[in-house]
Amino acid sequence: MVIGIFTAMRKEAASFIGADSVAEQVGDFTFYRFKLGDHSAVLCCPPYVGEIAAAAATQLLITHYKVNFVFNFGVVGALTEQAALRDFVYVRDVVHYDMDTSFVDGTPMGRYACFDATAVQTDEYLLNKAIAAHTYPLVRCASADKFVDSAERKAALHTDFGADVCDMESAGILFTCNFNRVPCLLVKCIADSVYGGYAEYKRTVNDACRDFAELAAQIAADL
């Protein structure tokens, strides 16, 4: 079994990359091969952030490396006061809130006609395995190519889409996995609070990424 791991930034990948990692280059994308417990793992760290890079990296993991599952570990911003800094959460479903064809076909903002609902669910099997390894809150992620810095915009995303956290890659990862019928798990850590912004993110992000590899190994152990 091969587990694909995607992190949007090098700092999110740092805990996975050790002396036993073997680096490979595919185009502009860097991949690292290593063992994750009894499984083989391939991690992709792209050259830039955002939904397009995330989708391309995920497709490469699936097509080039033939992964059986995709795990995403990353940091997110909180959209409610219930989510505290450095809290881990599992993403239950994702809304790509940038999607908008409403002027053409009347479809609600964020809705893809190819999916059953605006909020697209992650894989139930992997989610249950993750919960068995560690019980963390289940959340909805609002995803788009925007770093959300203001409390007002965060509140609007929560009100408009029922989202609890936001990021810049989950839609690209999950939708690509769903199009390829590859199970996907999204594990996030809060790097900025509902009233925080970029300054808070900068202070918190490295600590938030510290335990990603340990948690990944615990989840993978039961696959």
Backbone as CSV, one residue per row, in Angstrom:
resi,resn,N_x,N_y,N_z,CA_x,CA_y,CA_z,C_x,C_y,C_z
1,MET,0.837,-1.192,0.000,0.000,0.000,0.000,0.878,1.251,0.000
2,VAL,0.481,2.229,-0.797,1.221,3.488,-0.868,0.311,4.629,-0.417
3,ILE,0.778,5.379,0.542,0.033,6.528,1.046,0.638,7.796,0.465
4,GLY,-0.172,8.582,-0.208,0.260,9.874,-0.704,-0.021,10.942,0.331
5,ILE,0.938,11.806,0.549,0.776,12.898,1.517,1.023,14.213,0.793
6,PHE,0.106,15.143,0.980,0.283,16.463,0.387,0.360,17.516,1.488
7,THR,1.367,18.365,1.398,1.444,19.549,2.239,1.674,20.743,1.322
8,ALA,0.981,21.834,1.592,1.061,22.990,0.707,2.371,23.750,0.852
9,MET,3.014,23.615,2.023,4.230,24.382,2.294,5.301,23.484,2.896
10,ARG,6.553,23.884,2.717,7.684,23.123,3.250,7.601,23.005,4.767
11,LYS,7.159,24.044,5.452,7.082,23.994,6.917,6.067,22.953,7.381
12,GLU,5.030,22.697,6.570,4.069,21.650,6.902,4.645,20.261,6.638
13,ALA,5.621,20.177,5.750,6.248,18.900,5.410,7.411,18.545,6.315
14,ALA,7.906,19.508,7.089,9.188,19.351,7.795,9.237,18.126,8.695
15,SER,8.158,17.818,9.418,8.200,16.701,10.363,8.251,15.347,9.657
16,PHE,7.882,15.299,8.373,7.908,14.048,7.620,9.278,13.754,7.014
17,ILE,10.042,14.787,6.736,11.264,14.638,5.947,12.458,14.412,6.866
18,GLY,12.991,13.189,6.847,14.125,12.833,7.696,15.274,12.304,6.874
19,ALA,16.246,11.720,7.583,17.450,11.209,6.924,17.146,10.053,5.980
20,ASP,16.040,9.341,6.236,15.702,8.192,5.401,14.839,8.566,4.203
21,SER,14.519,9.852,4.044,13.701,10.287,2.917,14.536,10.365,1.641
22,VAL,13.934,9.949,0.542,14.583,10.031,-0.758,13.826,11.049,-1.598
23,ALA,14.504,12.103,-2.035,13.873,13.174,-2.796,13.896,12.864,-4.288
24,GLU,12.819,13.205,-4.972,12.701,13.054,-6.415,12.026,14.297,-6.988
25,GLN,12.328,14.619,-8.219,11.746,15.776,-8.880,10.897,15.335,-10.055
26,VAL,9.665,15.825,-10.113,8.785,15.598,-11.260,8.320,16.969,-11.731
27,GLY,8.878,17.438,-12.813,8.614,18.811,-13.231,9.106,19.773,-12.167
28,ASP,8.241,20.706,-11.766,8.594,21.656,-10.718,8.248,21.161,-9.318
29,PHE,7.750,19.936,-9.209,7.269,19.413,-7.932,8.306,18.482,-7.308
30,THR,8.537,18.656,-6.016,9.465,17.811,-5.271,8.680,16.771,-4.479
31,PHE,9.117,15.519,-4.612,8.487,14.416,-3.890,9.517,13.757,-2.982
32,TYR,9.029,13.226,-1.860,9.890,12.530,-0.897,9.293,11.157,-0.623
33,ARG,10.117,10.125,-0.816,9.705,8.755,-0.489,10.248,8.379,0.888
34,PHE,9.438,7.709,1.687,9.870,7.243,3.004,8.885,6.200,3.501
35,LYS,9.167,5.619,4.639,8.274,4.648,5.259,7.407,5.351,6.293
36,LEU,6.136,4.990,6.289,5.208,5.469,7.307,4.654,4.238,8.003
37,GLY,5.328,3.843,9.085,5.006,2.571,9.724,5.332,1.436,8.779
38,ASP,4.341,0.586,8.505,4.540,-0.546,7.605,4.262,-0.200,6.146
39,HIS,3.893,1.028,5.884,3.486,1.428,4.546,4.559,2.276,3.867
40,SER,4.543,2.254,2.541,5.330,3.205,1.774,4.559,4.516,1.694
41,ALA,5.293,5.624,1.715,4.657,6.936,1.627,5.405,7.805,0.631
42,VAL,4.644,8.652,-0.041,5.219,9.649,-0.950,4.596,10.987,-0.597
43,LEU,5.443,11.942,-0.277,4.967,13.282,0.070,5.304,14.255,-1.049
44,CYS,4.334,15.100,-1.377,4.568,16.154,-2.359,4.518,17.512,-1.679
45,CYS,5.547,18.291,-1.917,5.588,19.675,-1.466,5.746,20.536,-2.721
46,PRO,4.702,21.256,-3.145,4.749,21.962,-4.434,5.583,23.233,-4.372
47,PRO,5.879,23.810,-5.522,6.702,25.025,-5.548,5.933,26.289,-5.218
48,TYR,4.597,26.181,-5.063,3.792,27.357,-4.764,2.502,26.881,-4.105
49,VAL,1.768,27.826,-3.491,0.553,27.481,-2.775,-0.671,27.708,-3.652
50,GLY,-1.812,27.242,-3.193,-3.070,27.504,-3.873,-3.741,26.251,-4.407
51,GLU,-4.987,26.430,-4.825,-5.817,25.310,-5.254,-5.259,24.610,-6.504
52,ILE,-4.740,25.375,-7.458,-4.251,24.769,-8.699,-3.033,23.900,-8.422
53,ALA,-2.092,24.420,-7.634,-0.913,23.627,-7.270,-1.310,22.387,-6.492
54,ALA,-2.283,22.526,-5.591,-2.740,21.382,-4.794,-3.369,20.317,-5.677
55,ALA,-4.182,20.741,-6.630,-4.817,19.790,-7.535,-3.783,19.082,-8.406
56,ALA,-2.814,19.854,-8.928,-1.775,19.258,-9.775,-0.929,18.267,-8.995
57,ALA,-0.557,18.630,-7.765,0.248,17.737,-6.933,-0.508,16.460,-6.601
58,THR,-1.782,16.600,-6.286,-2.600,15.432,-5.965,-2.727,14.513,-7.171
59,GLN,-2.913,15.089,-8.354,-3.008,14.265,-9.562,-1.700,13.530,-9.829
60,LEU,-0.571,14.185,-9.581,0.717,13.518,-9.749,0.878,12.366,-8.753
61,LEU,0.453,12.565,-7.519,0.512,11.475,-6.541,-0.305,10.275,-7.021
62,ILE,-1.456,10.553,-7.592,-2.348,9.477,-8.033,-1.836,8.828,-9.317
63,THR,-1.471,9.627,-10.300,-1.118,9.107,-11.621,0.320,8.597,-11.684
64,HIS,1.251,9.389,-11.141,2.668,9.046,-11.260,3.098,8.028,-10.201
65,TYR,2.559,8.172,-8.989,3.008,7.310,-7.881,1.989,6.235,-7.488
66,LYS,0.823,6.236,-8.118,-0.181,5.176,-7.921,-0.560,5.004,-6.446
67,VAL,-0.769,6.102,-5.739,-1.080,6.003,-4.311,-2.477,5.429,-4.109
68,ASN,-2.662,4.734,-2.982,-3.961,4.156,-2.634,-4.837,5.121,-1.852
69,PHE,-4.207,5.994,-1.082,-4.907,7.006,-0.289,-4.143,8.317,-0.409
70,VAL,-4.836,9.419,-0.157,-4.181,10.711,-0.040,-4.504,11.311,1.315
71,PHE,-3.451,11.633,2.057,-3.572,12.369,3.316,-3.101,13.802,3.073
72,ASN,-3.855,14.758,3.549,-3.387,16.143,3.550,-3.239,16.616,4.988
73,PHE,-2.057,17.128,5.300,-1.819,17.762,6.596,-1.490,19.222,6.340
74,GLY,-2.204,20.130,7.018,-1.965,21.538,6.780,-2.543,22.410,7.875
75,VAL,-2.218,23.687,7.807,-2.736,24.649,8.782,-3.917,25.390,8.174
76,VAL,-4.805,25.849,9.049,-6.022,26.539,8.627,-6.283,27.725,9.550
77,GLY,-7.168,28.593,9.087,-7.657,29.678,9.921,-9.005,29.313,10.509
78,ALA,-9.254,29.721,11.735,-10.527,29.449,12.403,-11.577,30.459,11.959
79,LEU,-12.806,30.002,11.826,-13.929,30.879,11.479,-14.909,31.040,12.630
80,THR,-14.675,30.334,13.732,-15.523,30.449,14.914,-14.650,30.541,16.160
81,GLU,-15.236,30.981,17.248,-14.489,31.101,18.496,-14.232,29.740,19.134
82,GLN,-14.931,28.704,18.697,-14.757,27.379,19.290,-13.413,26.756,18.917
83,ALA,-12.836,27.175,17.817,-11.566,26.602,17.361,-10.406,27.409,17.932
84,ALA,-9.616,26.777,18.772,-8.500,27.461,19.442,-7.199,27.211,18.698
85,LEU,-6.241,28.092,18.912,-4.934,27.950,18.278,-4.312,26.603,18.608
86,ARG,-3.705,25.987,17.604,-2.998,24.713,17.674,-3.925,23.515,17.905
87,ASP,-5.227,23.704,17.837,-6.157,22.583,17.897,-6.090,21.789,16.590
88,PHE,-6.115,20.456,16.678,-6.268,19.617,15.503,-7.747,19.433,15.193
89,VAL,-8.071,19.338,13.908,-9.427,19.044,13.462,-9.350,18.125,12.257
90,TYR,-10.430,17.358,12.049,-10.586,16.564,10.832,-11.647,17.235,9.964
91,VAL,-11.373,17.343,8.681,-12.326,17.970,7.772,-13.363,16.942,7.334
92,ARG,-14.597,17.228,7.657,-15.729,16.369,7.293,-16.163,16.629,5.849
93,ASP,-16.193,17.924,5.467,-16.564,18.284,4.102,-15.978,19.649,3.752
94,VAL,-15.974,19.937,2.453,-15.290,21.119,1.924,-16.223,21.880,0.992
95,VAL,-16.220,23.204,1.113,-16.910,24.090,0.178,-15.868,24.942,-0.552
96,HIS,-15.871,24.871,-1.875,-14.999,25.744,-2.668,-15.770,27.046,-2.926
97,TYR,-15.634,27.997,-2.018,-16.526,29.158,-2.029,-16.253,30.127,-3.165
98,ASP,-15.163,29.962,-3.892,-14.881,30.773,-5.075,-15.704,30.355,-6.287
99,MET,-16.212,29.144,-6.288,-16.967,28.648,-7.436,-18.283,29.414,-7.564
100,ASP,-18.543,30.003,-8.723,-19.768,30.792,-8.875,-20.188,30.851,-10.343
101,THR,-21.182,30.042,-10.706,-21.782,30.098,-12.041,-23.234,30.564,-11.958
102,SER,-23.566,31.240,-10.875,-24.960,31.612,-10.606,-25.554,32.499,-11.691
103,PHE,-24.744,33.354,-12.321,-25.264,34.234,-13.364,-25.599,33.469,-14.636
104,VAL,-25.017,32.282,-14.797,-25.232,31.481,-16.002,-26.384,30.500,-15.832
105,ASP,-26.367,29.767,-14.686,-27.327,28.667,-14.537,-28.115,28.687,-13.237
106,GLY,-27.927,29.728,-12.419,-28.680,29.824,-11.175,-28.187,28.909,-10.069
107,THR,-27.078,28.218,-10.302,-26.525,27.339,-9.271,-25.999,28.174,-8.110
108,PRO,-26.282,27.783,-6.869,-25.804,28.569,-5.729,-24.284,28.689,-5.720
109,MET,-23.772,29.788,-5.190,-22.338,29.989,-5.077,-21.704,28.840,-4.295
110,GLY,-20.576,28.359,-4.788,-19.870,27.265,-4.138,-20.296,25.884,-4.610
111,ARG,-21.323,25.791,-5.433,-21.856,24.493,-5.838,-21.272,24.017,-7.168
112,TYR,-20.796,22.773,-7.188,-20.388,22.093,-8.415,-21.522,21.149,-8.816
113,ALA,-21.996,21.268,-10.039,-23.122,20.452,-10.476,-22.801,18.956,-10.471
114,CYS,-21.509,18.608,-10.541,-21.125,17.196,-10.582,-21.167,16.526,-9.213
115,PHE,-21.325,17.323,-8.142,-21.409,16.760,-6.800,-22.833,16.888,-6.263
116,ASP,-23.157,16.063,-5.291,-24.529,16.003,-4.782,-24.917,17.223,-3.945
117,ALA,-23.925,17.931,-3.403,-24.212,19.065,-2.524,-23.093,20.081,-2.642
118,THR,-23.326,21.280,-2.114,-22.298,22.315,-2.128,-21.098,21.894,-1.298
119,ALA,-21.351,21.300,-0.136,-20.276,20.790,0.712,-19.961,19.355,0.302
120,VAL,-18.724,19.114,-0.143,-18.308,17.809,-0.656,-17.617,17.033,0.457
121,GLN,-18.080,15.827,0.701,-17.606,15.049,1.838,-16.257,14.389,1.573
122,THR,-15.486,14.253,2.651,-14.258,13.470,2.606,-14.600,11.992,2.803
123,ASP,-13.610,11.134,2.722,-13.843,9.694,2.747,-14.206,9.208,4.154
124,GLU,-15.336,8.528,4.252,-15.840,8.086,5.560,-14.935,7.030,6.192
125,TYR,-14.420,6.109,5.392,-13.542,5.058,5.918,-12.296,5.664,6.566
126,LEU,-11.613,6.555,5.845,-10.406,7.173,6.399,-10.737,8.057,7.596
127,LEU,-11.855,8.735,7.548,-12.248,9.584,8.666,-12.465,8.748,9.924
128,ASN,-13.092,7.601,9.786,-13.303,6.725,10.938,-11.982,6.170,11.473
129,LYS,-11.056,5.862,10.584,-9.736,5.398,11.016,-9.004,6.500,11.784
130,ALA,-9.122,7.731,11.311,-8.484,8.853,11.992,-9.087,9.075,13.377
131,ILE,-10.402,9.009,13.462,-11.087,9.193,14.747,-10.688,8.098,15.727
132,ALA,-10.515,6.861,15.219,-10.086,5.763,16.085,-8.682,5.994,16.627
133,ALA,-7.832,6.645,15.840,-6.466,6.932,16.289,-6.443,8.076,17.282
134,HIS,-7.215,9.139,17.004,-7.303,10.313,17.878,-8.651,10.969,17.645
135,THR,-9.355,11.314,18.706,-10.634,11.980,18.574,-10.431,13.491,18.533
136,TYR,-10.682,14.075,17.369,-10.628,15.521,17.185,-11.946,15.983,16.571
137,PRO,-12.275,17.254,16.693,-13.537,17.758,16.131,-13.609,17.579,14.618
138,LEU,-14.823,17.375,14.120,-15.086,17.325,12.689,-15.564,18.701,12.239
139,VAL,-15.019,19.194,11.139,-15.320,20.560,10.716,-15.612,20.613,9.220
140,ARG,-16.231,21.709,8.829,-16.377,22.052,7.411,-15.326,23.098,7.069
141,CYS,-14.655,22.892,5.938,-13.611,23.811,5.505,-14.081,24.618,4.298
142,ALA,-13.968,25.936,4.396,-14.187,26.823,3.257,-12.840,27.044,2.577
143,SER,-12.754,26.705,1.296,-11.466,26.683,0.615,-11.505,27.542,-0.637
144,ALA,-10.440,28.324,-0.841,-10.306,29.150,-2.047,-8.906,29.724,-2.082
145,ASP,-8.565,30.398,-3.180,-7.230,30.974,-3.324,-7.139,32.348,-2.667
146,LYS,-7.448,32.386,-1.367,-7.428,33.640,-0.628,-6.954,33.375,0.794
147,PHE,-5.980,34.147,1.261,-5.653,34.123,2.686,-6.630,35.076,3.375
148,VAL,-7.445,34.542,4.261,-8.493,35.335,4.902,-7.937,35.946,6.177
149,ASP,-7.769,37.256,6.162,-7.098,37.947,7.256,-8.055,38.663,8.204
150,SER,-9.247,39.008,7.757,-10.133,39.841,8.570,-11.181,39.013,9.303
151,ALA,-11.509,39.448,10.517,-12.541,38.781,11.304,-13.899,38.880,10.620
152,GLU,-14.153,39.974,9.922,-15.428,40.155,9.235,-15.600,39.143,8.105
153,ARG,-14.542,38.931,7.332,-14.619,37.967,6.243,-14.747,36.544,6.782
154,LYS,-14.059,36.264,7.880,-14.182,34.941,8.494,-15.608,34.701,8.966
155,ALA,-16.204,35.705,9.601,-17.580,35.577,10.076,-18.539,35.349,8.906
156,ALA,-18.286,36.021,7.777,-19.150,35.861,6.607,-19.065,34.451,6.036
157,LEU,-17.860,33.869,5.998,-17.720,32.501,5.506,-18.465,31.513,6.393
158,HIS,-18.422,31.758,7.683,-19.158,30.889,8.610,-20.660,31.027,8.394
159,THR,-21.132,32.259,8.257,-22.560,32.508,8.068,-23.055,31.989,6.727
160,ASP,-22.310,32.253,5.666,-22.775,31.915,4.315,-22.678,30.433,3.987
161,PHE,-21.656,29.755,4.540,-21.406,28.370,4.144,-21.409,27.382,5.307
162,GLY,-21.612,27.866,6.527,-21.582,26.968,7.683,-20.213,26.388,7.943
163,ALA,-19.172,27.079,7.487,-17.810,26.560,7.622,-17.215,26.921,8.970
164,ASP,-16.295,26.076,9.426,-15.629,26.262,10.719,-14.190,26.723,10.565
165,VAL,-13.556,26.359,9.438,-12.164,26.728,9.171,-12.043,27.096,7.696
166,CYS,-10.909,27.713,7.343,-10.670,28.057,5.936,-9.218,27.796,5.572
167,ASP,-8.998,27.494,4.288,-7.632,27.307,3.802,-7.574,27.569,2.306
168,MET,-6.418,27.218,1.695,-6.185,27.530,0.286,-5.852,26.292,-0.547
169,GLU,-6.202,25.090,-0.050,-5.869,23.892,-0.835,-6.849,22.741,-0.737
170,SER,-7.715,22.709,0.256,-8.538,21.521,0.490,-9.446,21.172,-0.685
171,ALA,-10.025,22.168,-1.341,-10.905,21.881,-2.481,-10.121,21.227,-3.617
172,GLY,-8.953,21.749,-3.911,-8.137,21.180,-4.978,-7.770,19.731,-4.713
173,ILE,-7.426,19.429,-3.460,-7.038,18.068,-3.089,-8.235,17.125,-3.138
174,LEU,-9.290,17.483,-2.411,-10.441,16.595,-2.280,-11.142,16.365,-3.612
175,PHE,-11.347,17.423,-4.387,-12.076,17.260,-5.633,-11.270,16.412,-6.621
176,THR,-9.963,16.602,-6.655,-9.122,15.770,-7.525,-9.191,14.307,-7.103
177,CYS,-9.142,14.055,-5.803,-9.274,12.677,-5.313,-10.626,12.085,-5.697
178,ASN,-11.686,12.860,-5.538,-13.017,12.351,-5.869,-13.145,12.062,-7.365
179,PHE,-12.584,12.928,-8.206,-12.642,12.688,-9.648,-11.908,11.390,-10.022
180,ASN,-10.874,11.045,-9.244,-10.089,9.829,-9.502,-10.533,8.642,-8.657
181,ARG,-11.516,8.859,-7.803,-12.041,7.820,-6.904,-10.957,7.255,-5.995
182,VAL,-10.161,8.168,-5.457,-9.122,7.818,-4.487,-9.527,8.406,-3.137
183,PRO,-9.577,7.608,-2.071,-9.984,8.119,-0.758,-9.042,9.213,-0.251
184,CYS,-9.624,10.200,0.416,-8.864,11.375,0.845,-9.187,11.713,2.294
185,LEU,-8.166,12.040,3.061,-8.300,12.480,4.450,-7.628,13.842,4.596
186,LEU,-8.338,14.796,5.199,-7.806,16.135,5.418,-7.688,16.383,6.916
187,VAL,-6.452,16.551,7.388,-6.169,16.787,8.801,-5.560,18.182,8.929
188,LYS,-6.147,19.018,9.778,-5.720,20.410,9.861,-5.398,20.803,11.301
189,CYS,-4.581,21.848,11.420,-4.279,22.427,12.727,-4.504,23.937,12.639
190,ILE,-5.132,24.506,13.652,-5.484,25.923,13.652,-4.237,26.780,13.851
191,ALA,-3.949,27.650,12.869,-2.769,28.522,12.952,-3.130,29.979,13.206
192,ASP,-4.386,30.354,12.942,-4.822,31.704,13.316,-6.291,31.651,13.725
193,SER,-6.612,32.374,14.786,-7.946,32.339,15.376,-8.913,33.204,14.568
194,VAL,-10.179,33.178,14.967,-11.184,33.941,14.235,-10.881,35.434,14.246
195,TYR,-10.221,35.914,15.287,-9.858,37.329,15.355,-8.397,37.569,14.997
196,GLY,-7.691,36.502,14.695,-6.295,36.638,14.317,-6.158,36.825,12.826
197,GLY,-4.968,37.091,12.383,-4.690,37.272,10.968,-3.300,36.802,10.656
198,TYR,-2.661,37.444,9.695,-1.348,37.001,9.251,-0.296,37.074,10.348
199,ALA,-0.340,38.119,11.190,0.647,38.247,12.264,0.549,37.076,13.232
200,GLU,-0.664,36.688,13.577,-0.858,35.543,14.471,-0.423,34.251,13.787
201,TYR,-0.757,34.115,12.530,-0.340,32.948,11.749,1.184,32.792,11.770
202,LYS,1.914,33.873,11.545,3.374,33.815,11.525,3.939,33.336,12.858
203,ARG,3.320,33.725,13.956,3.804,33.314,15.282,3.502,31.847,15.580
204,THR,2.466,31.307,14.974,1.918,30.018,15.374,2.246,28.874,14.430
205,VAL,2.479,29.167,13.163,2.461,28.144,12.131,3.474,27.023,12.362
206,ASN,4.675,27.330,12.798,5.686,26.276,12.965,5.307,25.294,14.062
207,ASP,4.783,25.795,15.174,4.328,24.904,16.245,3.139,24.064,15.788
208,ALA,2.256,24.652,14.988,1.069,23.939,14.533,1.431,22.749,13.653
209,CYS,2.560,22.819,12.963,2.974,21.747,12.042,3.805,20.653,12.706
210,ARG,4.183,20.834,13.930,5.217,20.009,14.555,4.860,18.531,14.636
211,ASP,3.604,18.194,14.910,3.231,16.806,15.191,2.545,16.107,14.019
212,PHE,2.647,16.672,12.827,1.935,16.083,11.684,2.386,14.650,11.401
213,ALA,3.678,14.396,11.378,4.178,13.066,11.019,3.758,12.014,12.051
214,GLU,3.803,12.383,13.313,3.418,11.433,14.370,1.958,11.049,14.226
215,LEU,1.091,12.018,13.991,-0.325,11.730,13.835,-0.580,10.904,12.571
216,ALA,0.121,11.212,11.497,-0.025,10.441,10.255,0.329,8.974,10.483
217,ALA,1.398,8.718,11.211,1.803,7.333,11.478,0.772,6.599,12.319
218,GLN,0.164,7.295,13.275,-0.848,6.675,14.111,-2.095,6.311,13.306
219,ILE,-2.481,7.173,12.387,-3.639,6.875,11.539,-3.312,5.745,10.572
220,ALA,-2.140,5.786,9.969,-1.754,4.780,8.972,-1.594,3.392,9.579
221,ALA,-1.311,3.330,10.868,-1.051,2.053,11.520,-2.232,1.097,11.434
222,ASP,-3.448,1.641,11.303,-4.645,0.804,11.302,-5.203,0.581,9.895
223,LEU,-4.467,0.978,8.880,-4.955,0.792,7.502,-4.552,-0.590,6.955
